[in-house]
């Protein structure tokens, strides 16, 4: 089964309510996977980075402006990283380290956050190099929750997939992406390289 809900409908009262919904998803999920090719995964965004992202959402969609409240909820969601009951396998595209969100200062802070969080027991963070060969066709980013739901965020809608056959294909795709990604010290090296870029080194 696939459900599609337009963003203007889901965000009709602003960003806080949907962020609260996402907090509940993460609190209820024990094992999550995320592939995010061009931006930083929301659960490891800095407050400054998240503020820029939600400001762009509000301005682009023309929804009620409650950015501070939405950001506060996104920061609340990050508690799951420290509770010890959850585990997240995350693959970021290398481009995510270079997509300019808020300028140099914001990006430096975000790279420093990634380097600080990469060793969290709850997080397995991989970076997919721009030149990596992957055994799957290019695709948009997605989140998987306990293997029972896949969530996409598209330009105009949010899409949720729950069909078992489709879930199995997403699991297979994530495995291919993760296998091609750099982990551990290799991932740290790519993040450090991006930090040097944003520092102007």
N, C-alpha and C positions, 0 to 999 in steps of 0.2 A: 504494500500500500504506500502511496505517495500523497502527501498533503502539501498544498501550496497556499501561502498566505501573504498578500501584498504588504510591504513595509508600512505604507501609510495607514493600513488597518491595524497592524501590530503595534505601531508606534503612535497611535492617534492621541495619546495623552503625554507623549514625550518618551525619553529614554529610560527613566527610572524603572518603570513597570517591567519592561522586557529584561533589563539587567537583573531585576529581582527574580524573574523567572529562570534566567540562566544560573543564578546563584543556587536555586533549588535543584536544577539539573546536576550541577557539579557536586552538591552535597549528597545527592542520592546515588551518584555514580561512583563505583569503586575503581573501575578500569576504563580509561578513556584514551582514545587515539585522536591526533589532530595533524592534518597536513595543511600548512599555511605557506603558500609559495611566495607571496609578495609583501607581507607585513608581519608584525610580531603578534604571536598568539596572545589573545586578550588576558589570559591568566598570568602572564609574566610581563605585561606592560607596566611601565612606570606610570605614576599619576599624570605626569606632564604629557607623555605619549598618548595615554587614554583620553586626556582632555582634548587634544588636537583631533583625534579620531572622532569622538562623539560630537565635537563642534562641527566637523565636516558633515556628519550624518544629519544633524539638525538643519544646517544651512542647505544641504543638497535636497533633502526631502520636504523641507518647509514644515516641519512638525514643531510642536510646542518646545520652547527652549528651557530645558531643565538640566543642562549639561553638568553642573556641580553635583546634583543628586544622582545622575546616571553614573558619573565617575566614582562617587562614593560607593555605589553598589558594586561596580566593577572591582574596586579595591577590596570590598568585603568578600567577593568571590575568591580572592587569592588566598584566603585563610586555608582552603582545602590543601594547599601545598605543604602546610605545616602541621596538619592534624594526624598524619601517620596512617590514615585509613584509606587513602586514595593513591592511585598510581596513574601517571600520564606519560604516554609515549608520544612525543611531539617531533615532527620533522618540519623545519623551516627551510624554505628555499633560500639560497645564498642572497638572492635579490632582496629578501626581507631585511637584510642587514644594511642595505643601501637605499631602499625606498625612503625618500626624504619626508619625514613626518615631523614638522615643527622646527626644522632647522638644526644646525650643528649642536647647540647646547642640549636640546632634547634627545638627539640621537646619541650623543656621548653618554648621557645618563642611562639611556636604554641599553647600550652595549655593556656598560659597567654592570647593570642589573643582570644581564644574561650571564656574564662571567661569574657573578656572585651566586646565581641560582643553579648553574649547570650541574653542581654536585649534590643538589638536594636529593635525598633518598626517594622522594615521591616522583621525581622527574627523570625521564630518559630523553635527553634533547639531542637531536641530530640535525646537522646542517647539510642540505643537499647542494653540492657544488653546482655552479652554473653550467659547467662542462661535463657533468656526470652523465653517463649512459644509464638509462633506466629501462627496465623491461616492461614498460607500460606506456600507453600514449599519454601526452600531456593532458592535464585536467585541472579544474578549479580546486580550491581548497575545500576541505570538509572536516567535520568532527564526528567521531563515533563514540557512542555512550553504551558501555557494557555490552557491546556487540548486538544490541537490539534496536538501535536507531542511528541513522546517519543524518546529520544536519548540514545544509548548505546555506550560505548567505550570498544571494545574487543581487544584482543591481536594484531590482524592483520588488523582489519577493524573498521569502524564506522558504526553503523546501526541506521537508522531513521524509526520510525513506525508512520503511519498516519491513518490507518484503524480505523474507529469509534469503532468497536467491540473490537479490541485489546486495544485501548485507555481506554475503559471502564474497561477492566480487569486489566490494570495497575493502574487505579485509585482505584479499589477495593483492589489490592495488597498493594498499598501505605497506604491506610486507615488501613489495618491490621497491617502493620509495625509500623505506627504512634501510633496506639492504644496500642501496646505492649512496646513502647519506654517510657523512663523517660523524663519528661519535667520539666521546672522550677528549683526549688531547688534540686530536685532529680537528674536532669541532671547535674547541677552545682556540686553536690557532686561527681558524677562519674568523671567529668573532673578534679576536685581538687585532687581526689585520683590518677589519672594518672599523674598530675603535681608533686605530692609528689614522685611518682615512678621515674620520670625522674630527679627529684632533688636529688635522692638517699636517701630520708628520710625513 
